[in-house]
Amino acid sequence: GMQVLQPDAVTRATEFIPEIIEYVKKIIDNGFAYESNGSVYFDTIKFDDMPDHFYGKLVPEAFGDLKKLQEGEGELSIGTERLNEKRSQSDFAVWKSSKPGEPSWDSPWGKGRPGWHIECSVMASSLLGESMDIHTGGYDLKFPHHDNELAQSEAYFGNDCWVRYFLHSGHLTISGCKMSKSLKNFITIKEALKQHTSRQIRLAFLLHSWKDTLDYSSQTMDIALYYEKLFTEFLLTAKDSIRDIPRTGREAHQKWTVEEHNLFSTFQQKQAGVHESLCDNIDTRSALENIRDLITSSNIYISSRKSKQLQCNRKVLANIMSYITKILKMFGANFGDFSSEFTSGDSALVNQDDVVMPYLRTLADFRENIRQQAIEIKAVPILKLCDSLRDDVLPALGVRLEDQEGLKAAIKLVDPAVIAKEKEIKQRMDEEKRKEKERKKQEQEALKAEREAAKRKPPSEMFKSMTDKYSKFDDKGIPTHDVDGKELSESQTKKVMKLYTAQEKKYNDYLKSVATS
């Protein structure tokens, strides 16, 4: 699944029918609803006339807009029969009478069922009481659904603030089009998870504002995949760079150089940037961009230390890794836990790293010694075996070995499935490059053959096949009239003569080459 946290409670409208009926009765008792022909309608005019109430808080301009009301409620509220039952066209049903065959429950007003909006108010109020801090939903539900929820709930509780904040999310489009079954672009979560992991999809969401439309497309997912690889590779590289440094003692706390001071300053700035982004309407995209910038600075630091063959500062990098994984975990994109300066938050993985790494280091060092000797004596078969160990054998076991010039090979423990996927993608990209190279080669060969064939054509023949442009020719085969029989102008004649002369030269050169050969 999408790794979404379990809700504290799940409510179902059919389980709340008694509560809904009592809720409607109280709204009637408070004077804001009335019974008509077995249905109960909310009196929007009376509610709006009260000094402590305001109908249409979210979309005031929609008050009285029958088109918007019909889009939200359909014929159940706008049909001729329904309009005749209501005091005002803008009134909406909190309880609807049912026709034979429709779902129905007994009520004081006869058999019927809840209105569209009332069930949400009742279920939310049963758990959260007379007010709540945050109410979410799609931006298309502002009116009439959320506005009507507000009105009937405030009418029930006698207050003017049932919801303090509404967070209206944007819609999801598929490759620029609205998702619909008629367009055959309808994608379920299960189908999406066959193409991408839940973490990748979540990153795609995080890289867009929650309040704007998100276009689910290959381009969108490519950006998400870039960020995922950026985060993963940094954590693996940083972990490898401090693996051999003790976790405690003098060596674990080296004196800071200018590089550590600069990196830590960037760390503080980007932490503040993430905080400001989240305070700015939960701007997750900007937050991730701050993390990306922090990773860029950290990678520059690691590369600089390696180029000087100096150790990285364990504490600084461990704190950065811990912070990044904490924020990503908070976003639901789990990349591990570095809060204890270990290699992973999972104790089993910590032990695995501690136990396996000494053996892998011994193997990597042994391979490197063999490889260096093979290079000296030019033992190609042995070098191929060393490459196979790195490229085929170890990746299948979840070990990525990366040769580094002048340094020990980097060792990274990675999910074998991830490595296999990376290998598959690389092979596919290599194949696409090969095909593209072959296509260009064939195009060049075809163009060359076309040019060679053109050289062999006598200039007297070059225009005669162009019957779509010319209708008459002189004794040399040069056009004199266009396709409509009109004599060519001076400029047109000059143009065809230039082409004729060029072809004449090519043809003469060709004849000379044949004679010479």
C-alpha positions as CSV (number, residue, x, y, z in Angstrom):
1,G,0.0,0.0,0.0
2,M,0.9,3.7,0.3
3,Q,2.1,3.3,3.9
4,V,-0.6,5.6,5.1
5,L,-1.0,5.7,8.9
6,Q,-4.1,4.0,10.2
7,P,-7.0,6.3,11.2
8,D,-8.0,6.5,14.9
9,A,-11.6,5.9,13.8
10,V,-13.5,4.9,10.7
11,T,-17.2,6.2,10.4
12,R,-19.9,4.8,8.1
13,A,-23.0,6.8,7.4
14,T,-25.3,3.7,7.6
15,E,-24.1,3.1,11.2
16,F,-25.1,6.7,12.2
17,I,-28.7,6.9,11.1
18,P,-30.1,7.3,14.7
19,E,-27.6,10.1,15.4
20,I,-28.4,11.8,12.0
21,I,-32.1,11.8,12.8
22,E,-31.5,13.3,16.2
23,Y,-29.2,15.9,14.6
24,V,-31.9,16.9,12.1
25,K,-34.5,17.2,14.8
26,K,-32.3,19.6,16.8
27,I,-31.7,21.8,13.7
28,I,-35.5,21.9,13.3
29,D,-35.9,22.8,17.0
30,N,-33.4,25.5,16.6
31,G,-35.5,27.0,13.8
32,F,-33.1,26.4,10.9
33,A,-34.8,23.5,9.1
34,Y,-38.4,22.6,8.1
35,E,-40.2,19.5,6.9
36,S,-41.8,19.4,3.5
37,N,-43.5,16.5,1.8
38,G,-41.5,13.9,3.8
39,S,-38.2,15.7,3.3
40,V,-36.4,18.1,5.6
41,Y,-34.7,21.2,4.2
42,F,-32.2,23.6,5.7
43,D,-33.5,27.2,5.7
44,T,-30.5,29.1,4.2
45,I,-32.2,32.5,4.1
46,K,-33.2,32.4,7.8
47,F,-29.7,31.2,8.7
48,D,-28.0,33.9,6.7
49,D,-30.3,36.6,8.2
50,M,-29.1,35.8,11.7
51,P,-26.5,38.3,13.0
52,D,-24.2,35.5,14.3
53,H,-24.3,33.4,11.1
54,F,-23.2,33.7,7.5
55,Y,-24.2,31.3,4.8
56,G,-21.5,30.5,2.1
57,K,-18.4,31.3,4.1
58,L,-16.1,29.5,1.8
59,V,-17.6,30.6,-1.6
60,P,-19.9,33.6,-0.8
61,E,-20.5,34.4,-4.5
62,A,-22.1,30.9,-4.9
63,F,-25.1,31.8,-2.6
64,G,-28.1,31.5,-4.9
65,D,-26.1,30.1,-7.8
66,L,-28.4,27.3,-9.0
67,K,-25.8,26.0,-11.5
68,K,-23.3,25.4,-8.8
69,L,-25.9,23.9,-6.5
70,Q,-27.0,21.5,-9.3
71,E,-23.4,20.5,-9.9
72,G,-23.1,19.7,-6.2
73,E,-26.5,18.1,-5.5
74,G,-28.0,17.2,-8.9
75,E,-31.8,16.6,-9.3
76,L,-32.2,15.6,-5.7
77,S,-32.1,19.3,-4.9
78,I,-32.9,21.1,-8.1
79,G,-35.5,18.9,-9.8
80,T,-38.9,20.6,-10.3
81,E,-40.6,18.5,-7.7
82,R,-37.9,19.4,-5.2
83,L,-37.9,23.1,-6.0
84,N,-41.7,23.2,-5.2
85,E,-41.0,21.7,-1.8
86,K,-38.5,24.4,-0.8
87,R,-39.0,27.9,0.6
88,S,-35.9,29.0,-1.3
89,Q,-34.1,27.6,-4.2
90,S,-30.8,27.6,-2.3
91,D,-32.2,25.5,0.6
92,F,-30.7,22.0,0.7
93,A,-32.0,18.7,2.0
94,V,-30.8,17.4,5.4
95,W,-33.2,14.4,5.1
96,K,-34.7,13.2,1.8
97,S,-37.9,11.2,1.4
98,S,-37.2,7.9,-0.5
99,K,-39.1,6.5,-3.5
100,P,-40.0,2.8,-3.7
101,G,-36.8,0.8,-4.3
102,E,-34.4,3.4,-2.9
103,P,-32.5,3.0,0.3
104,S,-34.6,4.1,3.2
105,W,-34.9,4.3,7.0
106,D,-37.8,5.1,9.3
107,S,-37.9,8.6,10.6
108,P,-40.3,11.1,12.2
109,W,-40.9,12.4,8.6
110,G,-41.5,9.1,7.0
111,K,-39.2,6.7,5.2
112,G,-36.1,8.5,3.8
113,R,-32.3,8.8,3.9
114,P,-29.8,11.4,5.0
115,G,-28.9,14.3,2.8
116,W,-25.5,14.4,1.3
117,H,-24.0,17.0,3.7
118,I,-25.6,16.0,7.0
119,E,-23.9,12.7,7.4
120,C,-20.4,14.3,7.4
121,S,-21.4,16.8,10.0
122,V,-22.9,14.2,12.3
123,M,-20.0,11.7,12.0
124,A,-17.4,14.4,12.6
125,S,-19.3,16.0,15.4
126,S,-19.7,12.6,17.2
127,L,-16.0,12.3,17.5
128,L,-14.7,15.9,17.6
129,G,-17.5,17.8,19.3
130,E,-18.7,21.3,18.6
131,S,-15.5,22.4,16.8
132,M,-12.4,21.2,15.0
133,D,-9.1,22.7,14.0
134,I,-8.6,21.2,10.5
135,H,-11.1,19.9,7.9
136,T,-9.7,18.7,4.6
137,G,-11.1,17.8,1.2
138,G,-10.9,18.6,-2.5
139,Y,-11.2,22.2,-3.6
140,D,-14.3,21.3,-5.7
141,L,-16.1,20.5,-2.5
142,K,-16.0,24.0,-1.1
143,F,-19.5,24.7,-2.4
144,P,-22.0,23.4,-1.8
145,H,-20.7,20.5,0.3
146,H,-18.4,22.2,2.8
147,D,-20.4,25.4,3.0
148,N,-23.5,23.4,3.8
149,E,-21.6,21.3,6.4
150,L,-20.6,24.5,8.1
151,A,-24.1,26.0,8.1
152,Q,-26.0,22.9,9.4
153,S,-23.3,22.2,12.1
154,E,-23.3,25.8,13.3
155,A,-27.1,25.7,13.3
156,Y,-26.9,22.6,15.4
157,F,-24.4,23.8,18.0
158,G,-25.4,27.4,18.0
159,N,-21.9,28.6,17.3
160,D,-20.2,30.5,14.5
161,C,-16.9,28.5,14.1
162,W,-17.4,24.7,13.6
163,V,-14.1,24.5,11.6
164,R,-11.1,26.8,12.2
165,Y,-9.2,25.9,9.1
166,F,-10.1,24.2,5.8
167,L,-7.3,22.6,3.7
168,H,-8.6,22.1,0.2
169,S,-6.3,19.9,-1.9
170,G,-5.8,20.2,-5.7
171,H,-7.0,17.6,-8.2
172,L,-4.9,14.8,-9.8
173,T,-4.6,14.7,-13.6
174,I,-3.1,12.0,-15.8
175,S,-0.6,13.3,-18.3
176,G,-2.4,16.6,-18.4
177,C,-5.9,15.2,-18.7
178,K,-8.6,14.8,-16.0
179,M,-8.7,11.2,-14.8
180,S,-11.9,9.5,-16.0
181,K,-13.0,6.1,-17.1
182,S,-14.3,7.5,-20.4
183,L,-10.8,8.7,-21.4
184,K,-9.5,5.3,-20.3
185,N,-6.8,7.0,-18.2
186,F,-8.2,5.9,-14.9
187,I,-5.3,4.6,-12.6
188,T,-5.9,2.9,-9.3
189,I,-3.4,3.0,-6.4
190,K,-2.8,-0.7,-6.9
191,E,-2.0,-0.1,-10.6
192,A,0.3,2.8,-9.8
193,L,2.2,0.7,-7.2
194,K,3.0,-1.8,-10.0
195,Q,5.0,0.9,-11.7
196,H,6.5,2.7,-8.8
197,T,7.0,2.2,-5.0
198,S,4.9,4.0,-2.4
199,R,7.9,6.0,-1.5
200,Q,8.4,7.2,-5.1
201,I,4.7,8.2,-5.4
202,R,4.8,9.9,-2.1
203,L,7.9,11.9,-3.2
204,A,6.0,13.0,-6.3
205,F,3.2,14.3,-4.1
206,L,5.7,16.1,-1.8
207,L,7.3,17.8,-4.7
208,H,4.1,19.6,-5.5
209,S,1.9,21.9,-3.5
210,W,-0.9,20.1,-1.8
211,K,-3.3,22.9,-2.9
212,D,-2.5,22.7,-6.6
213,T,-3.3,20.3,-9.3
214,L,-0.8,17.4,-9.6
215,D,-0.2,15.9,-13.0
216,Y,0.7,12.2,-12.7
217,S,3.0,11.6,-15.7
218,S,6.3,10.1,-16.6
219,Q,8.0,13.5,-16.2
220,T,6.5,13.9,-12.7
221,M,7.8,10.5,-11.7
222,D,11.2,11.1,-13.2
223,I,11.7,14.0,-10.9
224,A,10.6,11.9,-7.9
225,L,13.0,9.2,-8.9
226,Y,15.8,11.7,-9.2
227,Y,15.1,12.9,-5.6
228,E,14.9,9.3,-4.3
229,K,18.2,8.4,-5.8
230,L,19.8,11.7,-4.5
231,F,18.7,10.8,-1.0
232,T,19.6,7.2,-1.2
233,E,23.1,7.7,-2.7
234,F,23.9,10.5,-0.2
235,L,23.0,8.4,2.8
236,L,25.0,5.4,1.4
237,T,28.0,7.6,0.6
238,A,28.0,9.5,3.9
239,K,27.6,6.2,5.8
240,D,30.6,4.7,4.0
241,S,32.7,7.8,4.6
242,I,32.4,7.6,8.4
243,R,32.1,3.8,8.8
244,D,35.7,3.3,9.8
245,I,35.7,6.2,12.3
246,P,35.1,5.2,15.9
247,R,31.8,6.3,17.4
248,T,33.4,7.4,20.6
249,G,36.7,8.7,21.9
250,R,39.1,11.3,20.6
251,E,39.0,10.3,16.9
252,A,35.2,10.6,17.0
253,H,35.4,14.3,17.9
254,Q,38.1,15.8,15.6
255,K,38.8,19.5,15.7
256,W,36.7,21.3,13.1
257,T,38.4,22.8,10.0
258,V,37.1,25.6,7.9
259,E,35.3,22.9,5.8
260,E,33.3,21.6,8.9
261,H,32.5,25.1,9.9
262,N,31.1,25.9,6.5
263,L,29.2,22.7,6.2
264,F,27.6,23.2,9.7
265,S,26.7,26.7,8.8
266,T,24.9,25.4,5.7
267,F,23.3,22.8,7.9
268,Q,21.8,25.4,10.2
269,Q,20.6,27.5,7.3
270,K,18.9,24.6,5.6
271,Q,17.3,23.5,8.8
272,A,15.8,27.0,9.2
273,G,14.8,26.9,5.5
274,V,12.9,23.6,6.0
275,H,11.1,25.0,9.1
276,E,10.2,28.2,7.2
277,S,8.9,26.2,4.3
278,L,6.6,24.1,6.5
279,C,5.4,27.2,8.3
280,D,4.6,28.7,4.8
281,N,1.4,26.8,4.1
282,I,3.1,23.4,4.4
283,D,5.4,24.0,1.4
284,T,6.9,20.5,1.2
285,R,8.5,21.1,-2.2
286,S,10.5,24.0,-0.9
287,A,11.4,21.9,2.2
288,L,12.8,19.1,-0.1
289,E,14.7,21.6,-2.1
290,N,16.4,22.8,1.1
291,I,17.3,19.2,1.9
292,R,18.6,18.8,-1.7
293,D,20.9,21.8,-1.3
294,L,22.1,20.4,2.1
295,I,23.0,17.1,0.4
296,T,24.8,19.0,-2.4
297,S,27.0,20.8,0.2
298,S,27.6,17.6,2.1
299,N,28.6,15.7,-1.1
300,I,31.1,18.5,-1.9
301,Y,32.5,18.3,1.6
302,I,32.9,14.5,1.4
303,S,34.5,14.7,-2.1
304,S,36.9,17.4,-0.8
305,R,38.0,15.3,2.2
306,K,38.5,12.3,0.0
307,S,40.6,14.2,-2.6
308,K,42.9,15.2,0.3
309,Q,42.8,11.7,1.7
310,L,41.5,13.1,5.0
311,Q,38.8,11.7,7.3
312,C,35.3,13.3,7.3
313,N,34.0,14.5,10.6
314,R,31.8,11.7,11.9
315,K,29.6,13.8,14.2
316,V,28.8,16.5,11.6
317,L,27.8,14.0,8.9
318,A,25.9,11.8,11.4
319,N,23.8,14.8,12.5
320,I,23.0,15.7,8.9
321,M,22.0,12.2,8.1
322,S,19.9,12.0,11.2
323,Y,18.1,15.2,10.4
324,I,17.4,14.4,6.8
325,T,16.0,10.9,7.6
326,K,13.9,12.4,10.4
327,I,12.3,14.9,8.1
328,L,11.7,12.4,5.3
329,K,10.3,9.9,7.8
330,M,7.9,12.6,9.0
331,F,6.8,13.0,5.4
332,G,6.2,9.3,5.2
333,A,9.2,8.6,2.9
334,N,11.3,6.4,5.1
335,F,15.0,6.1,4.2
336,G,16.2,4.7,7.5
337,D,17.0,6.2,10.9
338,F,20.4,7.7,11.7
339,S,19.4,9.3,15.0
340,S,21.8,7.1,17.0
341,E,24.7,7.4,14.5
342,F,24.3,3.8,13.5
343,T,23.8,2.6,10.0
344,S,20.0,2.1,10.3
345,G,17.2,2.6,12.7
346,D,16.3,-1.1,12.6
347,S,18.4,-3.0,15.1
348,A,18.5,-6.1,12.9
349,L,20.0,-3.9,10.1
350,V,22.4,-2.3,12.6
351,N,23.7,-5.7,13.6
352,Q,23.9,-6.8,10.0
353,D,26.1,-3.9,9.1
354,D,28.3,-4.3,12.1
355,V,28.7,-8.0,11.6
356,V,29.0,-8.2,7.8
357,M,31.1,-5.1,7.1
358,P,34.5,-6.4,8.5
359,Y,34.2,-9.4,6.2
360,L,33.2,-7.3,3.2
361,R,36.1,-4.9,3.9
362,T,38.5,-7.8,4.0
363,L,37.1,-9.2,0.7
364,A,37.2,-5.7,-0.9
365,D,40.8,-5.2,0.1
366,F,41.8,-8.7,-1.1
367,R,40.1,-8.0,-4.5
368,E,41.9,-4.7,-4.8
369,N,45.3,-6.3,-4.2
370,I,44.6,-8.9,-6.8
371,R,43.3,-6.3,-9.2
372,Q,46.4,-4.1,-8.8
373,Q,48.8,-7.1,-9.4
374,A,46.7,-8.2,-12.4
375,I,47.0,-4.7,-13.9
376,E,50.8,-4.8,-13.5
377,I,51.1,-8.1,-15.3
378,K,48.2,-7.4,-17.7
379,A,46.3,-10.5,-16.7
380,V,43.0,-9.7,-18.4
381,P,41.1,-12.8,-17.3
382,I,41.8,-12.0,-13.7
383,L,40.7,-8.4,-14.2
384,K,37.4,-9.7,-15.7
385,L,36.9,-11.9,-12.6
386,C,37.4,-8.9,-10.4
387,D,34.9,-6.9,-12.4
388,S,32.4,-9.8,-12.3
389,L,32.7,-9.9,-8.5
390,R,31.9,-6.2,-8.3
391,D,29.2,-6.1,-11.1
392,D,27.4,-9.4,-10.8
393,V,28.2,-11.5,-7.7
394,L,28.1,-8.9,-4.9
395,P,25.1,-6.9,-6.2
396,A,23.0,-10.0,-6.1
397,L,23.8,-10.2,-2.4
398,G,22.9,-6.6,-1.8
399,V,26.4,-5.3,-1.8
400,R,27.5,-2.4,-4.0
401,L,31.3,-2.1,-4.4
402,E,32.5,1.2,-5.9
403,D,36.2,1.6,-6.9
404,Q,37.8,4.9,-6.0
405,E,41.1,6.1,-7.5
406,G,43.7,6.2,-4.8
407,L,41.3,5.2,-2.0
408,K,39.7,2.0,-0.6
409,A,36.7,0.8,-2.5
410,A,33.4,2.2,-1.1
411,I,31.1,-0.5,0.3
412,K,27.4,0.1,0.4
413,L,24.7,-2.3,1.6
414,V,21.6,-1.9,-0.6
415,D,18.4,-3.9,-1.1
416,P,19.2,-6.5,-3.8
417,A,15.9,-5.6,-5.5
418,V,17.0,-1.9,-5.8
419,I,20.3,-2.9,-7.3
420,A,18.6,-5.3,-9.7
421,K,16.2,-2.5,-10.7
422,E,19.1,-0.1,-11.2
423,K,20.9,-2.7,-13.4
424,E,17.7,-3.2,-15.4
425,I,17.3,0.5,-16.0
426,K,21.0,0.9,-17.0
427,Q,20.7,-2.0,-19.4
428,R,17.5,-0.5,-20.9
429,M,19.2,2.9,-21.3
430,D,22.3,1.4,-22.8
431,E,20.1,-0.5,-25.3
432,E,18.2,2.7,-26.1
433,K,21.5,4.5,-26.7
434,R,22.7,1.6,-28.9
435,K,19.5,1.7,-30.9
436,E,19.7,5.5,-31.3
437,K,23.4,5.2,-32.4
438,E,22.4,2.6,-34.9
439,R,19.5,4.7,-36.2
440,K,21.8,7.7,-36.7
441,K,24.3,5.5,-38.4
442,Q,21.6,4.2,-40.8
443,E,20.4,7.7,-41.5
444,Q,23.9,8.9,-42.3
445,E,24.5,5.9,-44.6
446,A,21.1,6.5,-46.3
447,L,22.0,10.2,-46.7
448,K,25.4,9.2,-48.1
449,A,23.8,6.7,-50.5
450,E,21.3,9.4,-51.6
451,R,24.1,11.9,-52.3
452,E,26.0,9.3,-54.2
453,A,22.9,8.4,-56.3
454,A,22.3,12.1,-56.9
455,K,25.8,12.5,-58.3
456,R,25.1,9.9,-61.0
457,K,22.0,11.7,-62.3
458,P,22.7,13.8,-65.5
459,P,21.7,17.5,-65.0
460,S,19.3,17.2,-67.9
461,E,17.3,14.7,-65.9
462,M,17.2,16.3,-62.5
463,F,14.1,18.5,-63.1
464,K,12.0,16.3,-65.3
465,S,10.6,14.2,-62.4
466,M,9.4,17.5,-60.7
467,T,6.1,17.6,-62.6
468,D,4.4,19.0,-59.5
469,K,6.5,22.1,-59.9
470,Y,7.2,22.5,-63.6
471,S,5.4,21.8,-66.9
472,K,7.9,22.8,-69.7
473,F,11.6,22.3,-70.2
474,D,14.2,23.4,-72.7
475,D,16.5,21.1,-74.7
476,K,18.9,20.9,-71.7
477,G,16.1,19.8,-69.4
478,I,16.0,23.2,-67.6
479,P,12.4,24.3,-66.5
480,T,10.9,27.2,-68.4
481,H,7.3,27.1,-67.1
482,D,5.7,26.4,-63.7
483,V,3.1,23.7,-63.1
484,D,0.3,26.1,-64.1
485,G,2.0,26.8,-67.5
486,K,3.2,30.2,-66.5
487,E,6.7,31.2,-67.7
488,L,9.3,31.3,-64.9
489,S,10.3,34.7,-63.6
490,E,13.9,36.0,-63.9
491,S,14.6,35.1,-60.2
492,Q,13.0,31.7,-60.5
493,T,15.1,31.0,-63.7
494,K,18.2,32.1,-61.9
495,K,17.5,29.7,-59.0
496,V,17.0,26.7,-61.2
497,M,20.1,27.6,-63.2
498,K,22.1,27.6,-60.0
499,L,20.8,24.1,-59.1
500,Y,21.5,22.9,-62.7
501,T,25.1,24.2,-62.6
502,A,25.7,22.6,-59.2
503,Q,24.4,19.2,-60.4
504,E,26.4,19.6,-63.6
505,K,29.6,19.9,-61.6
506,K,28.7,16.9,-59.4
507,Y,27.9,14.8,-62.4
508,N,31.1,15.7,-64.2
509,D,33.2,14.9,-61.1
510,Y,31.4,11.6,-61.0
511,L,32.3,10.8,-64.6
512,K,35.9,11.7,-64.0
513,S,36.1,9.4,-61.0
514,V,34.6,6.6,-63.0
515,A,37.1,7.2,-65.8
516,T,40.0,7.3,-63.4
517,S,39.0,4.1,-61.7
